[in-house]
Amino acid sequence: TFVMSDAKEHFGFKFNVSEDDNVINCAFSAQGKDGKYTVKAVISEDNKDIFNINVETDVKVINEKTGAFTGTISLEMGVDGETAGVLITSNSTDNKEDFTFDVSFNDVKQVTVYMTSVKTNASDITVPSGDICDITDEKSIESYGADIDLEKFKENIKAALGEELYDLIEDEYFSSYNDDYDYNYESDFDSDWDGVYEDYNMSGDFSKLEDSIDDLYGDSASSRAA
């Protein structure tokens, strides 16, 4: 069964699928105008909601070009009796983005995130000089990579960590990599290139490294690093 309604400022449809004694109902509706809209979707089975989503907006666009707006957008989703939602509040202006995100679970607020950005003339920003790598240009990346001195980079890390700790980390990494990276080409790929990747194991046992760090810096060093 399928039913659809399309009227001024309102649209909706619903349908159901049945098999034997099992009936699944789906419904969708949207209504509103001038920035105030409500959208709902519900899927139920045997008169019990198994999924629903509800979106409500009350916004006013203040800049058509940038899309800046003020107001609120509420999104809530429910699955098998559990709900999660986020309320977005905008106090933005033409030159400033100002958003608050309130995240909730089962109608209990869990966290609030604030995000702001201000448009300025950027007169106090200095454009970098020297070699600049354009990450959107493959040739630029290759040229930049050709000048990288990996040995000097490793020496700087060794100087910061100390030679003993650096050697321990390097030895532990490569020994764990060689021991745990078990790959059998013939078993993983058959003649039609249908790959099976279950044999990959990239995990490592770092207990030896933690013991060595403790010997160097005290028993609590590795626990602080963790």
Secondary structure, 3 states (H helix, E strand, C coil): CEEEEEECCEEEEEEEEEECCEEEEEEEEEEEECCEEEEEEEEEECCEEEEEEEEEEEEEEEECCCCEEEEEEEEEEEECCEEEEEEEEEECCCCEEEEEEEEEECCEEEEEEEEEEECCCCCCCCCCCCCCCCCCCHHHHHHHHHCCCHHHHHHHHHHHHCHHHHHHHHHHHHHHHHHHCCCCHHHHECCCCCECCCCCCCCCCCHHHHHHHHHHHCCCHHHHHC
